[in-house]
Amino acid sequence: MFYNSYLPEIASLENQDRVSARGFAMGYTGAVILQMVGFGLVIYFSKNGDNVSGPLITFLLVGLWWIGFAQITFLRLPNPPRRKKDGHNMWVDGFMELRKVWNKLKELPKLRSYLASFWFYSMGVQTVMLAATMFGQKTLGLPSDRLIITIVLIQLVAIAGAFLMSRLSRSYGNLVVLMGVVLFWVVICVSAYEVAVLKEKGYSAEYFFYGLAVAVGLVMGGIQALSRSTYSKLMPVTEDTASFFSFYDVTEKLAIVIGTFTFGYIDDILGMKNSVLSLIVFFVFGFIGLVITNRIKE
């Protein structure tokens, strides 16, 4: 929430797509570097019969990584002035801020429509991101080392995907590009279903799964970066960016809860290949919402 809310403060309107994309790209780059170091430590100690030291040292490195790179944020980013408290405790104040944003959305039809579409397609996006390795393990029976490679592959491709979507948005506009990306997610869900069917028929589907991982990475970073900058562009001119982005973040977190619950529930009843296919419903509603948003005049 906090680093998202800095976007409209540190980047002009025409640069927000590029800065948002660079932010996600740098995040994925850092994640890949630290993951590779962690994996190397786990493998090194495991070869000597020690399955504990690798993860322990990795957790310590993560803490040091956070402390170190956070100094850039603390030293360089502007510190907005504190607002006077309304006399409530911080929990009540937090919900009151969300209610203020909710009330303002009634006067902002385009932003309200965009948030609704974002809520729907986020159910699908976040669920795929969280369940990708589970799909490879449960449906395809891939071992842990192959899944580790998949995680790194997805994040490497996500770096390029974030920049690609940023460039496309310059030519076609944010909402049009998001529509195309959401449709691409539908193709991914259908393809994942077909990969599972191939596996059931006895074919080797491992390399098809890697192809899916590349496809997911390509649009994963892009849709995250572009969704954030699109929201920032549609926001009204305000000094209260943190409250607006807290609402954005709550919307996304609710989508994660509903999306993963739906995925798990359908998996339990009909199997994982059908739960993957069911995510199409979320993307379709998200696409319709984006079409409606695109037609609303400012």
TIDOMI-354052 format. One line per 10 residues: number of its first residue (from 0); for each residue x, y, z of N, C-alpha, C. Coordinates in steps of 0.02 Angstrom, whole numbers, plus 50000, padded with zeros to 5 digits. Last residue first. Example, Ala and Ser with C-alpha at 12.3 -4.5 7.8 and 13.67 -1.06 7.14 Angstrom:
<rs>
1	50642/49888/50354/50684/49947/50357/50645/50002/50394; 50660/49716/50390/50615/49775/50390/50660/49835/50390
</rs>
This chain:
<rs>
297	49270/50536/49051/49298/50566/49112/49251/50620/49140; 49152/50413/48997/49189/50475/48987/49213/50502/49053; 49163/50241/48975/49140/50295/49020/49183/50357/49008; 49222/50144/48902/49169/50183/48870/49144/50241/48912; 49309/50081/48986/49337/50115/48928/49286/50160/48894; 49220/50016/49073/49263/50071/49097/49289/50114/49039; 49171/49916/48989/49126/49967/49015/49165/50029/49038; 49290/49844/48971/49255/49871/48912/49209/49928/48934; 49314/49804/49102/49362/49849/49069/49330/49882/49008; 49205/49719/49125/49213/49779/49165/49260/49829/49133
287	49236/49617/49036/49175/49656/49025/49179/49722/49064; 49352/49570/49100/49356/49597/49032/49295/49641/49018; 49300/49520/49220/49349/49574/49221/49354/49608/49154; 49220/49418/49171/49188/49474/49205/49236/49534/49209; 49325/49338/49120/49272/49363/49076/49237/49423/49107; 49398/49307/49234/49429/49348/49182/49377/49377/49134; 49306/49228/49304/49331/49290/49334/49360/49336/49281; 49291/49120/49214/49233/49162/49232/49256/49229/49260; 49413/49056/49214/49395/49096/49155/49337/49143/49171; 49422/48974/49320/49447/49041/49330/49431/49087/49271
277	49385/48848/49278/49333/48891/49307/49356/48963/49317; 49504/48788/49242/49459/48811/49189/49406/48859/49216; 49552/48756/49368/49589/48803/49327/49544/48832/49272; 49457/48663/49405/49461/48725/49444/49501/48778/49406; 49483/48562/49314/49420/48598/49308/49420/48662/49349; 49606/48519/49360/49602/48543/49291/49537/48582/49280; 49580/48476/49492/49616/48538/49480/49610/48563/49409; 49413/48418/49533/49482/48409/49512/49514/48474/49490; 49286/48434/49585/49292/48415/49515/49363/48403/49491; 49302/48458/49726/49243/48425/49699/49256/48395/49630
267	49424/48520/49749/49403/48466/49794/49345/48426/49764; 49422/48619/49651/49472/48566/49648/49451/48506/49690; 49322/48700/49703/49309/48664/49640/49359/48607/49631; 49393/48746/49817/49328/48712/49824/49312/48671/49762; 49507/48809/49766/49514/48750/49809/49449/48710/49814; 49447/48914/49691/49492/48866/49659/49497/48802/49700; 49379/48982/49792/49342/48952/49736/49383/48898/49702; 49488/49024/49870/49436/48981/49899/49398/48945/49844; 49558/49104/49779/49589/49042/49802/49539/48995/49835; 49459/49208/49759/49487/49169/49704/49516/49103/49727
257	49437/49261/49887/49381/49231/49850/49408/49185/49795; 49568/49305/49921/49531/49260/49965/49476/49224/49925; 49599/49391/49813/49641/49332/49827/49602/49281/49869; 49503/49490/49829/49502/49450/49768/49543/49386/49778; 49546/49547/49947/49481/49513/49946/49475/49467/49885; 49664/49604/49897/49668/49550/49947/49602/49512/49952; 49615/49701/49808/49656/49646/49783/49658/49588/49832; 49548/49786/49898/49512/49755/49841/49549/49694/49815; 49654/49827/49976/49601/49786/50006/49561/49751/49952; 49722/49904/49879/49754/49844/49907/49703/49798/49940
247	49631/50007/49856/49654/49965/49800/49682/49900/49826; 49630/50062/49984/49568/50034/49956/49584/49987/49899; 49760/50107/49987/49740/50056/50036/49675/50023/50013; 49757/50203/49889/49792/50141/49874/49779/50087/49927; 49682/50300/49957/49657/50273/49894/49691/50206/49877; 49766/50325/50065/49699/50298/50077/49671/50267/50013; 49880/50377/50001/49885/50315/50041/49817/50284/50052; 49841/50497/49943/49854/50440/49900/49857/50374/49939; 49787/50626/49975/49772/50567/50015/49783/50503/49974; 49794/50731/49896/49854/50720/49937/49846/50655/49977
237	49732/50717/49727/49723/50715/49800/49791/50707/49835; 49641/50705/49585/49698/50741/49614/49688/50746/49689; 49573/50538/49572/49568/50611/49571/49631/50642/49600; 49638/50402/49472/49624/50433/49537/49614/50508/49529; 49682/50357/49352/49611/50370/49358/49592/50402/49424; 49818/50336/49374/49797/50387/49325/49724/50406/49332; 49815/50233/49467/49845/50297/49485/49823/50352/49438; 49761/50131/49389/49724/50155/49447/49750/50225/49468; 49867/50116/49300/49801/50136/49275/49759/50164/49332; 49970/50071/49383/49976/50138/49352/49909/50162/49324
227	49917/49944/49421/49934/49995/49471/49936/50065/49440; 49904/49879/49298/49844/49889/49341/49857/49945/49391; 50035/49874/49254/49988/49916/49218/49924/49928/49258; 50094/49784/49347/50120/49852/49338/50069/49898/49306; 50012/49669/49330/50020/49701/49395/50043/49773/49389; 50025/49640/49196/49959/49658/49220/49963/49690/49289; 50166/49613/49186/50133/49666/49148/50067/49688/49177; 50190/49503/49265/50221/49567/49283/50186/49625/49249; 50105/49413/49191/50099/49423/49263/50128/49490/49284; 50133/49393/49058/50077/49437/49074/50069/49452/49149
217	50249/49315/49065/50245/49370/49017/50190/49419/49035; 50221/49213/49156/50269/49265/49173/50263/49326/49129; 50131/49137/49078/50109/49168/49141/50156/49225/49160; 50218/49094/48975/50158/49135/48959/50133/49172/49021; 50309/49018/49048/50333/49076/49011/50274/49123/48996; 50221/48919/49094/50256/48961/49142/50282/49025/49109; 50186/48857/48974/50135/48893/49012/50167/48941/49062; 50309/48798/48948/50282/48848/48902/50227/48890/48935; 50311/48709/49053/50361/48762/49051/50340/48818/49004; 50207/48626/49009/50200/48663/49072/50250/48720/49075
207	50262/48570/48898/50204/48612/48889/50194/48656/48951; 50356/48493/48961/50380/48550/48924/50323/48597/48905; 50272/48395/49025/50317/48437/49063/50337/48500/49025; 50189/48299/48979/50166/48368/48972/50213/48418/49006; 50182/48151/48896/50226/48192/48937/50209/48265/48926; 50024/48062/48902/50077/48098/48867/50121/48137/48916; 49916/48004/48964/49980/47969/48965/50036/48003/48928; 49801/48070/48980/49802/48023/48924/49870/47987/48919; 49833/48158/49080/49786/48104/49096/49787/48050/49041; 49911/48248/49006/49942/48207/49058/49898/48148/49076
197	49812/48307/48927/49867/48270/48896/49900/48223/48946; 49739/48372/49028/49708/48318/48989/49760/48275/48955; 49832/48468/49067/49810/48418/49115/49777/48359/49080; 49836/48543/48949/49897/48510/48973/49879/48455/49022; 49706/48594/48947/49726/48546/48895/49790/48509/48915; 49713/48680/49058/49665/48625/49057/49686/48572/49006; 49807/48770/49009/49823/48730/49068/49776/48670/49073; 49733/48827/48905/49793/48788/48889/49813/48744/48948; 49636/48897/48976/49615/48843/48930/49675/48798/48915; 49721/48988/49043/49679/48941/49081/49657/48882/49037
187	49777/49058/48934/49820/49020/48980/49780/48968/49018; 49664/49121/48881/49700/49071/48840/49745/49028/48884; 49640/49209/48986/49590/49158/48969/49622/49102/48929; 49752/49290/48976/49745/49248/49035/49693/49193/49023; 49718/49357/48859/49775/49311/48857/49774/49264/48918; 49618/49438/48908/49600/49385/48860/49656/49333/48854; 49699/49522/48984/49649/49480/49018/49627/49424/48971; 49772/49586/48882/49807/49544/48930/49758/49496/48966; 49671/49660/48817/49708/49608/48781/49743/49560/48828; 49635/49745/48922/49586/49700/48892/49620/49642/48856
177	49755/49815/48940/49730/49771/48994/49678/49723/48968; 49755/49888/48821/49807/49837/48832/49786/49789/48887; 49645/49970/48845/49645/49925/48787/49696/49870/48796; 49688/50042/48957/49629/49998/48962/49627/49949/48905; 49804/50116/48912/49806/50067/48967/49749/50017/48965; 49848/50132/48739/49812/50153/48798/49807/50097/48850; 49928/50104/48630/49858/50084/48627/49817/50107/48687; 50057/50156/48652/50028/50156/48585/49953/50146/48584; 50083/50143/48786/50096/50207/48754/50061/50212/48687; 50060/50010/48811/50011/50058/48836/50021/50127/48805
167	50174/49948/48762/50111/49941/48725/50060/49993/48746; 50264/49981/48864/50274/50007/48797/50210/50004/48756; 50209/49908/48970/50218/49980/48976/50226/50012/48907; 50220/49779/48925/50153/49808/48933/50157/49884/48939; 50361/49766/48926/50323/49759/48864/50255/49792/48870; 50396/49777/49061/50418/49829/49015/50377/49827/48950; 50334/49659/49108/50317/49725/49137/50336/49781/49089; 50399/49558/49035/50328/49571/49026/50306/49638/49052; 50528/49556/49085/50517/49580/49017/50444/49597/49005; 50493/49507/49213/50532/49569/49206/50520/49599/49137
157	50434/49385/49189/50391/49440/49214/50427/49507/49208; 50539/49302/49160/50498/49325/49104/50455/49384/49125; 50584/49284/49293/50628/49313/49242/50588/49341/49183; 50473/49222/49351/50493/49289/49374/50541/49323/49325; 50467/49099/49284/50410/49145/49283/50432/49216/49301; 50593/49044/49319/50577/49059/49249/50520/49109/49244; 50580/49023/49456/50630/49071/49431/50614/49092/49360; 50478/48926/49453/50469/48989/49489/50517/49042/49464; 50541/48823/49379/50481/48856/49353/50469/48923/49386; 50641/48782/49464/50660/48811/49399/50601/48850/49370
147	50558/48729/49562/50601/48786/49579/50623/48822/49515; 50506/48622/49493/50461/48676/49513/50500/48738/49532; 50616/48541/49482/50587/48568/49421/50540/48626/49437; 50636/48508/49616/50688/48547/49581/50662/48577/49516; 50520/48434/49650/50531/48501/49679/50583/48541/49640; 50443/48353/49505/50481/48355/49568/50497/48426/49589; 50274/48345/49444/50342/48369/49436/50378/48371/49503; 50142/48299/49423/50189/48259/49461/50261/48280/49454; 50038/48365/49365/50089/48338/49320/50141/48295/49356; 49954/48396/49474/49926/48373/49411/49977/48338/49367
137	50040/48431/49581/49984/48387/49591/49958/48356/49526; 50144/48513/49526/50158/48458/49571/50102/48407/49573; 50081/48608/49444/50135/48567/49417/50149/48506/49460; 49992/48662/49537/49966/48629/49477/50019/48583/49448; 50081/48721/49624/50038/48667/49649/50009/48627/49591; 50134/48821/49545/50177/48764/49563/50137/48706/49591; 50014/48901/49533/50050/48875/49475/50093/48815/49492; 49943/48964/49633/49930/48892/49623/49971/48861/49566; 49974/49098/49635/49984/49060/49696/49980/48984/49684; 49944/49138/49504/50011/49150/49531/50025/49106/49592
127	49807/49105/49498/49855/49070/49454/49926/49078/49481; 49760/49197/49593/49752/49125/49604/49801/49085/49561; 49787/49320/49534/49820/49302/49597/49815/49227/49611; 49703/49311/49418/49775/49321/49414/49810/49297/49477; 49570/49292/49467/49602/49243/49424/49677/49249/49425; 49551/49405/49546/49535/49338/49573/49570/49284/49533; 49579/49506/49457/49629/49490/49508/49615/49424/49541; 49462/49518/49385/49518/49484/49352/49575/49469/49401; 49380/49578/49489/49363/49515/49457/49425/49482/49426; 49446/49697/49524/49429/49648/49575/49416/49579/49544
117	49449/49765/49402/49512/49744/49433/49499/49689/49485; 49313/49793/49390/49344/49748/49342/49410/49721/49369; 49300/49880/49499/49259/49820/49495/49290/49769/49447; 49389/49982/49464/49402/49942/49524/49362/49877/49524; 49322/50034/49351/49388/50003/49344/49404/49958/49404; 49208/50088/49410/49201/50033/49361/49267/49996/49353; 49268/50189/49486/49228/50137/49518/49221/50076/49473; 49325/50269/49388/49369/50235/49436/49331/50178/49470; 49206/50310/49326/49258/50275/49287/49304/50237/49333; 49130/50376/49426/49106/50315/49394/49160/50276/49357
107	49144/50454/49560/49196/50439/49510/49178/50374/49473; 49059/50467/49662/49063/50525/49617/49114/50513/49561; 49079/50353/49731/49011/50364/49705/49010/50422/49656; 49205/50365/49783/49197/50326/49722/49128/50335/49691; 49187/50430/49902/49212/50469/49846/49202/50432/49780; 49148/50322/49983/49100/50376/49970/49122/50419/49910; 49268/50250/49984/49207/50220/49958/49156/50274/49940; 49351/50340/50051/49365/50325/49981/49303/50295/49948; 49288/50336/50177/49293/50399/50141/49305/50387/50066; 49308/50203/50211/49239/50226/50199/49239/50292/50161
97	49445/50203/50231/49417/50162/50177/49346/50185/50160; 49450/50286/50343/49482/50307/50280/49455/50268/50221; 49385/50206/50435/49354/50269/50416/49384/50296/50352; 49475/50104/50451/49411/50089/50418/49374/50152/50397; 49578/50179/50515/49590/50143/50453/49526/50128/50416; 49517/50225/50633/49538/50273/50582/49548/50239/50514; 49505/50104/50700/49444/50139/50680/49461/50189/50624; 49641/50079/50720/49599/50030/50685/49536/50064/50658; 49691/50186/50793/49714/50177/50724/49671/50128/50685; 49556/50271/50881/49616/50230/50878/49632/50214/50805
87	49511/50446/50861/49496/50375/50865/49562/50336/50868; 49540/50578/50837/49521/50560/50905/49503/50487/50914; 49587/50602/50714/49517/50620/50725/49494/50600/50795; 49750/50679/50697/49707/50622/50712/49636/50646/50728; 49816/50771/50562/49791/50770/50630/49745/50710/50640; 49946/50700/50462/49881/50730/50469/49858/50726/50542; 50115/50737/50425/50066/50698/50462/50000/50737/50466; 50178/50760/50258/50163/50786/50326/50110/50743/50360; 50278/50632/50177/50219/50676/50179/50206/50700/50250; 50437/50626/50132/50398/50607/50190/50338/50654/50196
77	50507/50561/49980/50481/50616/50021/50438/50590/50078; 50645/50445/49975/50576/50462/49961/50551/50518/50006; 50778/50427/50026/50766/50464/49964/50694/50485/49952; 50789/50355/50146/50832/50413/50136/50809/50457/50077; 50698/50249/50140/50696/50295/50197/50734/50360/50184; 50736/50185/50019/50670/50214/50028/50670/50267/50082; 50865/50145/50053/50855/50188/49994/50787/50223/50000; 50841/50060/50158/50875/50123/50172/50868/50172/50114; 50792/49943/50108/50744/49990/50136/50776/50058/50149; 50903/49868/50079/50873/49905/50024/50819/49954/50048
67	50934/49820/50214/50981/49857/50171/50947/49899/50119; 50819/49754/50261/50848/49810/50299/50893/49853/50254; 50804/49655/50160/50753/49705/50173/50781/49766/50208; 50925/49585/50177/50908/49614/50112/50856/49670/50121; 50912/49537/50306/50965/49585/50291/50952/49621/50226; 50804/49448/50284/50799/49503/50332/50850/49557/50319; 50864/49360/50192/50805/49398/50173/50796/49458/50219; 50966/49304/50270/50984/49347/50214/50924/49389/50190; 50887/49228/50358/50928/49282/50384/50947/49331/50329; 50835/49136/50267/50790/49181/50303/50828/49241/50331
57	50956/49072/50232/50917/49108/50182/50869/49157/50214; 50992/49010/50349/51035/49065/50325/50998/49106/50273; 50886/48915/50354/50897/48963/50408/50937/49024/50384; 50900/48837/50235/50842/48881/50245/50852/48933/50299; 51035/48783/50270/51019/48819/50208/50959/48865/50216; 51024/48712/50393/51063/48774/50389/51046/48815/50327; 50948/48593/50371/50922/48647/50413/50958/48713/50399; 51001/48483/50315/50941/48510/50283/50912/48570/50320; 51151/48416/50287/51121/48467/50331/51062/48499/50294; 51223/48333/50205/51177/48303/50252/51145/48351/50300
47	51292/48397/50109/51330/48377/50168/51285/48349/50223; 51194/48432/50022/51243/48382/49999/51285/48356/50057; 51132/48533/50092/51098/48468/50086/51146/48413/50064; 51215/48642/50076/51212/48610/50142/51179/48541/50139; 51194/48665/49936/51261/48656/49964/51258/48619/50031; 51055/48684/49924/51087/48628/49890/51155/48612/49921; 51039/48801/50001/51003/48740/50019/51036/48679/49988; 51120/48891/49930/51136/48874/49999/51102/48809/50020; 51051/48897/49807/51120/48874/49810/51141/48853/49879; 50930/48953/49849/50931/48884/49822/51001/48855/49824
37	50978/49081/49888/50947/49035/49936/50948/48963/49912; 51023/49131/49765/51070/49124/49821/51043/49074/49872; 50901/49129/49697/50956/49088/49672/51009/49078/49727; 50828/49221/49773/50806/49152/49768/50863/49106/49746; 50898/49339/49749/50898/49311/49816/50875/49238/49817; 50873/49353/49610/50941/49351/49636/50943/49317/49704; 50731/49357/49605/50768/49303/49570/50839/49297/49599; 50704/49475/49677/50678/49410/49700/50717/49352/49669; 50763/49573/49599/50788/49560/49666/50766/49493/49692; 50679/49561/49486/50751/49550/49480/50782/49534/49548
27	50555/49596/49538/50566/49527/49515/50640/49511/49507; 50584/49731/49567/50563/49685/49619/50574/49613/49599; 50613/49783/49442/50666/49782/49492/50648/49733/49549; 50485/49766/49385/50543/49733/49356/50600/49728/49406; 50407/49850/49465/50395/49778/49467/50454/49740/49438; 50469/49974/49428/50465/49952/49498/50454/49876/49504; 50448/49981/49292/50517/49975/49317/50517/49951/49389; 50309/49997/49291/50340/49937/49261/50410/49927/49287; 50300/50121/49354/50268/50063/49384/50298/49998/49357; 50368/50199/49260/50395/50193/49327/50365/50132/49363
17	50282/50185/49148/50353/50166/49144/50382/50154/49213; 50162/50238/49197/50165/50169/49170/50236/50143/49171; 50199/50369/49232/50179/50322/49283/50180/50250/49259; 50229/50471/49144/50283/50425/49162/50262/50369/49210; 50121/50553/49131/50144/50518/49071/50198/50467/49085; 50110/50605/49263/50057/50562/49234/50082/50521/49175; 50267/50590/49352/50215/50628/49317/50167/50580/49283; 50307/50517/49508/50308/50511/49435/50252/50553/49405; 50292/50529/49643/50361/50532/49618/50365/50528/49541; 50156/50524/49670/50196/50577/49700/50265/50584/49669
7	50098/50412/49613/50079/50478/49587/50119/50536/49616; 50177/50314/49695/50181/50320/49622/50159/50388/49595; 50156/50299/49829/50208/50347/49809/50208/50360/49733; 50068/50197/49846/50042/50265/49852/50093/50318/49834; 50149/50084/49839/50104/50099/49784/50082/50172/49786; 50209/50088/49963/50251/50104/49905/50208/50115/49843; 50094/50065/50044/50133/50126/50051/50176/50139/49989; 50041/49940/50000/50000/50000/50000/50043/50063/50000
</rs>
